[in-house]
Amino acid sequence: MREETSGTIEIPAGVPYGAAVTAQALADPALAAAYRTHCQLIVPEFEMKWSYLAPAADHQDWYAMDRLMDFAASIGAGMRGHTLWWHGAIPAWVERDAGSFATLALAHLDTTLHRLAGRMHSWDVINEVLAPEDGRPDGLRNTPFLRAFGPGLIREAFHRAAEIDRAGQALLVLNETGLEYGGQAAETKRRCMLRLLEHELAAGTPIGCLGLQSHLDAMDNPAGGAAFRAFLREVADLGMPIMITELDVSDAGCPNDISMRDRIVADAYRAFLETVMAHAAPLAVVTWGLSDRQSWLANARPRADGAPVRPLPLDSRLGNKMAMTALQDALRS
């Protein structure tokens, strides 16, 4: 059975699985075939970010994003729009023109939404809006977006997205990192997120889903313990669905032995997803890449022993790992 979720895109009923990818990586026929086999959702790793789409004031580059859209359509997969506003992907030419930032940010939002409206499964409307360490009582991250729009930036972006893509029925996602971990810093961020959601929902901001990035560490408590479980229940009590948007499990601190390492990583996948499934009903589970050969963690969190990292469901030769079994078991539960 299949159910329609956005425009003309259909994805299987149940909890769909997807993975991030670049257009360049899909030039490998074997990797493209793996995405065709496993994925009901595709996420552009870089190609929809502002700095990629608009590298210069007088130039837009949609070639790679169009290729990804074509690929998703060819395999019957939905496309996640990652991401409309993110402080980490502001073009250099925009940063140099701070006086025009609000105008340029809205123009980018409008251009992207109009071009892809009705074709997306979901939009990450704003990415990583919280940073309690920046010292604001509301926990908002101090970014050019905040300086241009003030605390109303969330309302501005989500209302605009809802208006432009109103026929597409795409989910409008507030995507955030670091809500899953143990420790006081994560708990502070969770409290800020709950207050933000309560405030925005009361004001009528059309946030349709909370995205949990879920970049995990195999050697830490992957589910954040009781505090994370309580957070999931509180989000559910607000009537707010969740989506797992960038899941991977770093093995940087694991033993070198591959079999042992893969089991620890798989156990982390299983424990985290079982926790999420027990306290929420995720609308999708997405990993940040499908094969170990693609993982950003090779550079961001390399192993001290120099061994290749193994944080994703498929190995570098595209073979299933224990992590894939754990993932599939969770999605079937």
DRENFIDO-281315 format. One record per residue (C-alpha): residue in three letters; x, y, z. Coordinates in steps of 0.05 Angstrom, whole numbers. Each point is the difference from the previous one (the first is absolute). Example, Ala and Ser with C-alpha at 12.3 -4.5 7.8 and 13.67 -1.06 7.14 Angstrom:
% DRENFIDO-281315
+-----+--------+--------+--------+
: res :   east :  north :     up :
+-----+--------+--------+--------+
: Ala :    246 :    -90 :    156 :
: Ser :     27 :     69 :    -13 :
+-----+--------+--------+--------+
% end
This chain:
% DRENFIDO-281315
+-----+--------+--------+--------+
: res :   east :  north :     up :
+-----+--------+--------+--------+
: Met :      0 :      0 :      0 :
: Arg :     24 :     70 :    -16 :
: Glu :    -26 :     66 :     25 :
: Glu :      7 :     69 :    -31 :
: Thr :     35 :     50 :     45 :
: Ser :     20 :     59 :    -43 :
: Gly :    -21 :     23 :    -68 :
: Thr :     13 :    -54 :    -51 :
: Ile :     51 :    -36 :     42 :
: Glu :    -20 :    -65 :     33 :
: Ile :     37 :    -39 :     54 :
: Pro :    -16 :    -66 :     33 :
: Ala :    -48 :     -2 :     58 :
: Gly :     32 :     -9 :     68 :
: Val :     65 :     34 :     21 :
: Pro :     39 :     17 :    -63 :
: Tyr :     75 :     -4 :     -1 :
: Gly :     46 :     46 :    -38 :
: Ala :     72 :     24 :     -5 :
: Ala :     39 :     61 :    -20 :
: Val :     41 :     -1 :    -63 :
: Thr :     36 :     45 :    -49 :
: Ala :    -14 :      3 :    -75 :
: Gln :     73 :    -16 :    -12 :
: Ala :     -3 :    -64 :     42 :
: Leu :    -59 :    -25 :    -40 :
: Ala :     45 :     -2 :    -62 :
: Asp :     22 :    -67 :     29 :
: Pro :    -52 :    -50 :    -28 :
: Ala :     10 :    -48 :     58 :
: Leu :    -14 :     54 :     52 :
: Ala :    -60 :     25 :    -39 :
: Ala :    -27 :    -71 :     -1 :
: Ala :      8 :     -5 :     75 :
: Tyr :    -41 :     63 :      9 :
: Arg :    -52 :    -29 :    -47 :
: Thr :     -3 :    -63 :     42 :
: His :     -2 :     30 :     69 :
: Cys :    -27 :     71 :     -1 :
: Gln :    -69 :     30 :     -4 :
: Leu :     28 :     70 :     15 :
: Ile :     59 :     38 :    -29 :
: Val :     34 :     59 :     33 :
: Pro :     49 :     46 :    -35 :
: Glu :     63 :      3 :     43 :
: Phe :     23 :     67 :    -28 :
: Glu :    -37 :     16 :    -63 :
: Met :    -60 :     38 :     29 :
: Lys :     39 :     43 :     48 :
: Trp :      1 :     75 :    -14 :
: Ser :     75 :      4 :    -10 :
: Tyr :     -3 :    -56 :    -52 :
: Leu :    -60 :     27 :    -38 :
: Ala :     24 :     72 :     -2 :
: Pro :     77 :      1 :     -2 :
: Ala :     -1 :     71 :    -27 :
: Ala :    -48 :     59 :      0 :
: Asp :    -12 :     -7 :    -75 :
: His :      2 :    -76 :     -5 :
: Gln :    -45 :    -57 :     23 :
: Asp :     19 :    -73 :     -9 :
: Trp :    -58 :    -50 :      0 :
: Tyr :     34 :    -53 :    -43 :
: Ala :     18 :    -49 :     56 :
: Met :    -66 :     10 :     37 :
: Asp :    -39 :    -13 :    -63 :
: Arg :     40 :    -65 :    -10 :
: Leu :    -19 :    -22 :     70 :
: Met :    -73 :     17 :    -12 :
: Asp :      1 :    -41 :    -64 :
: Phe :     33 :    -59 :     36 :
: Ala :    -51 :      1 :     57 :
: Ala :    -57 :      1 :    -51 :
: Ser :     32 :    -57 :    -39 :
: Ile :     -1 :    -46 :     62 :
: Gly :    -67 :     24 :     26 :
: Ala :     31 :     32 :     62 :
: Gly :    -21 :     64 :     36 :
: Met :     49 :     58 :      4 :
: Arg :     16 :     36 :     65 :
: Gly :     16 :     74 :     -8 :
: His :     63 :     10 :     41 :
: Thr :      6 :     57 :     17 :
: Leu :    -32 :     68 :    -12 :
: Trp :     32 :     42 :     55 :
: Trp :     63 :    -22 :     35 :
: His :     55 :     45 :     29 :
: Gly :     53 :    -49 :    -25 :
: Ala :    -18 :      9 :    -74 :
: Ile :     -4 :     75 :    -11 :
: Pro :     37 :     20 :    -64 :
: Ala :     62 :     42 :     11 :
: Trp :    -28 :     55 :    -44 :
: Val :    -62 :      5 :     43 :
: Glu :     41 :      4 :     64 :
: Arg :     38 :     59 :    -30 :
: Asp :    -66 :     37 :    -12 :
: Ala :    -28 :     -2 :     71 :
: Gly :    -46 :     60 :    -12 :
: Ser :    -39 :    -39 :    -53 :
: Phe :      0 :    -66 :     38 :
: Ala :    -75 :     -3 :     14 :
: Thr :    -19 :     16 :    -72 :
: Leu :     49 :    -51 :    -27 :
: Ala :    -21 :    -54 :     49 :
: Leu :    -73 :      8 :    -18 :
: Ala :     16 :      0 :    -74 :
: His :     38 :    -65 :      8 :
: Leu :    -57 :    -31 :     39 :
: Asp :    -51 :     22 :    -52 :
: Thr :     42 :    -22 :    -60 :
: Thr :     12 :    -70 :     28 :
: Leu :    -71 :    -11 :     23 :
: His :    -31 :     23 :    -65 :
: Arg :     48 :    -43 :    -42 :
: Leu :    -14 :    -64 :     40 :
: Ala :    -70 :     11 :     28 :
: Gly :    -45 :    -60 :     -6 :
: Arg :     58 :    -48 :    -12 :
: Met :     28 :     -9 :     71 :
: His :    -15 :    -49 :     55 :
: Ser :     24 :     49 :     53 :
: Trp :     39 :     65 :      9 :
: Asp :     52 :     13 :     54 :
: Val :    -23 :     72 :      4 :
: Ile :     50 :     20 :     53 :
: Asn :     60 :    -41 :     22 :
: Glu :     34 :      5 :     68 :
: Val :    -36 :     62 :     27 :
: Leu :     20 :    -14 :     73 :
: Ala :     66 :     13 :     36 :
: Pro :    -13 :     13 :     74 :
: Glu :     75 :     11 :      9 :
: Asp :     -8 :     66 :    -38 :
: Gly :    -32 :     27 :     63 :
: Arg :    -69 :     21 :    -22 :
: Pro :    -57 :    -17 :     49 :
: Asp :    -40 :    -31 :    -58 :
: Gly :     59 :    -42 :    -22 :
: Leu :      0 :     25 :    -71 :
: Arg :     66 :     -4 :    -38 :
: Asn :     32 :     67 :    -15 :
: Thr :      1 :     -1 :    -76 :
: Pro :     -9 :     50 :    -57 :
: Phe :    -72 :    -26 :     -4 :
: Leu :    -14 :     18 :     72 :
: Arg :     33 :     68 :     -8 :
: Ala :    -41 :     14 :    -62 :
: Phe :    -68 :    -25 :     22 :
: Gly :      4 :     -4 :     76 :
: Pro :    -36 :    -57 :     37 :
: Gly :    -54 :      3 :    -53 :
: Leu :     46 :    -34 :    -50 :
: Ile :    -35 :    -68 :     12 :
: Arg :    -69 :     29 :    -12 :
: Glu :     24 :     37 :    -62 :
: Ala :     31 :    -60 :    -33 :
: Phe :    -54 :    -51 :     17 :
: His :    -58 :     44 :    -20 :
: Arg :     34 :     16 :    -66 :
: Ala :     15 :    -73 :    -14 :
: Ala :    -72 :    -20 :     16 :
: Glu :    -28 :     54 :    -46 :
: Ile :     45 :    -15 :    -60 :
: Asp :     -4 :    -77 :      5 :
: Arg :    -72 :     -3 :     24 :
: Ala :    -21 :    -47 :    -57 :
: Gly :     57 :    -48 :     11 :
: Gln :    -19 :    -24 :     70 :
: Ala :     74 :     -6 :     17 :
: Leu :     19 :     -7 :     73 :
: Leu :     31 :     64 :     28 :
: Val :     57 :    -22 :     46 :
: Leu :     39 :     36 :     54 :
: Asn :     65 :    -39 :     -2 :
: Glu :     46 :      0 :     61 :
: Thr :     63 :    -33 :     25 :
: Gly :     21 :    -23 :     69 :
: Leu :    -68 :    -15 :     30 :
: Glu :     14 :    -74 :      9 :
: Tyr :     61 :      1 :     46 :
: Gly :      9 :     -8 :     74 :
: Gly :     29 :     56 :     43 :
: Gln :    -21 :     69 :     21 :
: Ala :     15 :     35 :    -65 :
: Ala :    -48 :    -45 :    -38 :
: Glu :    -53 :      6 :     54 :
: Thr :      5 :     75 :     -3 :
: Lys :    -10 :     -2 :    -75 :
: Arg :    -60 :    -47 :      8 :
: Arg :    -33 :     48 :     48 :
: Cys :     12 :     58 :    -49 :
: Met :    -30 :    -41 :    -56 :
: Leu :    -62 :    -16 :     39 :
: Arg :    -10 :     73 :     18 :
: Leu :     11 :     20 :    -72 :
: Leu :    -50 :    -51 :    -26 :
: Glu :    -52 :     20 :     52 :
: His :      9 :     73 :    -18 :
: Glu :     -2 :     -9 :    -75 :
: Leu :    -58 :    -48 :      0 :
: Ala :    -40 :     48 :     44 :
: Ala :     15 :     55 :    -51 :
: Gly :    -24 :    -42 :    -58 :
: Thr :     68 :    -12 :    -32 :
: Pro :    -10 :    -59 :    -48 :
: Ile :     56 :    -44 :     25 :
: Gly :    -21 :    -69 :    -23 :
: Cys :     56 :    -43 :     28 :
: Leu :     61 :      2 :     45 :
: Gly :     62 :    -29 :    -33 :
: Leu :     50 :    -36 :     46 :
: Gln :     66 :     -3 :    -36 :
: Ser :     26 :    -57 :     44 :
: His :     74 :      0 :    -13 :
: Leu :     17 :    -51 :     54 :
: Asp :     63 :    -29 :     33 :
: Ala :      2 :    -75 :      8 :
: Met :     38 :      6 :     66 :
: Asp :    -49 :     48 :     33 :
: Asn :    -71 :    -14 :     22 :
: Pro :    -31 :      6 :    -69 :
: Ala :    -70 :     14 :     25 :
: Gly :     15 :     55 :     51 :
: Gly :    -30 :    -40 :     57 :
: Ala :    -64 :     18 :     37 :
: Ala :      5 :     74 :    -17 :
: Phe :     -3 :    -14 :    -75 :
: Arg :    -58 :    -48 :      9 :
: Ala :    -37 :     53 :     40 :
: Phe :     14 :     51 :    -55 :
: Leu :    -30 :    -46 :    -53 :
: Arg :    -63 :     -7 :     41 :
: Glu :     -4 :     76 :     11 :
: Val :      7 :     13 :    -74 :
: Ala :    -54 :    -51 :    -14 :
: Asp :    -45 :     33 :     51 :
: Leu :      5 :     64 :    -41 :
: Gly :    -27 :    -38 :    -59 :
: Met :     66 :     10 :    -36 :
: Pro :     25 :    -58 :    -44 :
: Ile :     74 :    -15 :     -5 :
: Met :     46 :    -24 :    -55 :
: Ile :     70 :    -29 :      7 :
: Thr :     36 :     41 :    -52 :
: Glu :     76 :    -13 :      0 :
: Leu :     13 :    -64 :     38 :
: Asp :     69 :    -30 :      5 :
: Val :     41 :    -31 :     55 :
: Ser :     73 :     19 :      8 :
: Asp :     47 :    -58 :     15 :
: Ala :     60 :     45 :     15 :
: Gly :      6 :    -28 :     71 :
: Cys :    -15 :    -73 :    -16 :
: Pro :     50 :    -57 :     -1 :
: Asn :     37 :    -12 :    -65 :
: Asp :    -29 :    -70 :    -10 :
: Ile :    -51 :      8 :    -56 :
: Ser :    -49 :    -52 :     24 :
: Met :      0 :     28 :     70 :
: Arg :     -4 :     71 :    -26 :
: Asp :    -59 :    -15 :    -46 :
: Arg :    -37 :    -34 :     57 :
: Ile :      9 :     61 :     46 :
: Val :    -23 :     47 :    -55 :
: Ala :    -60 :    -45 :    -16 :
: Asp :    -19 :     -3 :     74 :
: Ala :      1 :     76 :      2 :
: Tyr :    -46 :      4 :    -60 :
: Arg :    -47 :    -51 :     31 :
: Ala :     -2 :     32 :     69 :
: Phe :    -12 :     69 :    -28 :
: Leu :    -54 :    -20 :    -49 :
: Glu :    -35 :    -44 :     51 :
: Thr :     -2 :     59 :     48 :
: Val :    -28 :     46 :    -54 :
: Met :    -51 :    -51 :    -23 :
: Ala :    -23 :    -12 :     71 :
: His :    -15 :     73 :     15 :
: Ala :    -15 :     32 :    -68 :
: Ala :    -22 :    -20 :    -70 :
: Pro :     54 :     27 :    -47 :
: Leu :    -26 :     21 :    -68 :
: Ala :     66 :    -23 :    -31 :
: Val :     69 :    -24 :     18 :
: Val :     57 :     28 :    -42 :
: Thr :     74 :    -17 :      6 :
: Trp :     54 :     50 :    -20 :
: Gly :     25 :    -43 :    -57 :
: Leu :    -13 :    -73 :    -16 :
: Ser :     70 :    -29 :     -7 :
: Asp :     62 :      9 :     43 :
: Arg :     36 :     25 :    -62 :
: Gln :    -42 :     64 :      2 :
: Ser :      3 :     18 :     74 :
: Trp :     18 :     71 :     20 :
: Leu :     27 :    -31 :     65 :
: Ala :     62 :    -25 :    -37 :
: Asn :     24 :     73 :      4 :
: Ala :    -41 :     27 :     58 :
: Arg :     13 :    -56 :     49 :
: Pro :     56 :    -45 :    -26 :
: Arg :     26 :    -58 :     41 :
: Ala :     65 :     10 :     37 :
: Asp :     26 :    -67 :    -28 :
: Gly :    -13 :     23 :    -72 :
: Ala :    -49 :    -56 :    -15 :
: Pro :    -57 :     18 :    -47 :
: Val :    -63 :     21 :     37 :
: Arg :    -61 :    -45 :     -2 :
: Pro :    -60 :     43 :     23 :
: Leu :    -53 :    -16 :    -52 :
: Pro :    -45 :    -59 :    -19 :
: Leu :     41 :    -24 :    -60 :
: Asp :     75 :    -11 :     -2 :
: Ser :     46 :     32 :    -51 :
: Arg :    -13 :    -57 :    -48 :
: Leu :    -76 :     10 :      8 :
: Gly :    -10 :    -63 :     41 :
: Asn :    -52 :     -2 :     55 :
: Lys :     28 :      9 :     70 :
: Met :    -31 :    -16 :     67 :
: Ala :    -22 :     73 :      3 :
: Met :    -45 :    -12 :    -61 :
: Thr :    -32 :    -59 :     35 :
: Ala :    -12 :     42 :     63 :
: Leu :    -29 :     56 :    -42 :
: Gln :    -47 :    -46 :    -39 :
: Asp :    -23 :    -35 :     63 :
: Ala :    -17 :     67 :     32 :
: Leu :    -39 :     24 :    -61 :
: Arg :    -40 :    -64 :     -1 :
: Ser :    -17 :      3 :     74 :
+-----+--------+--------+--------+
% end
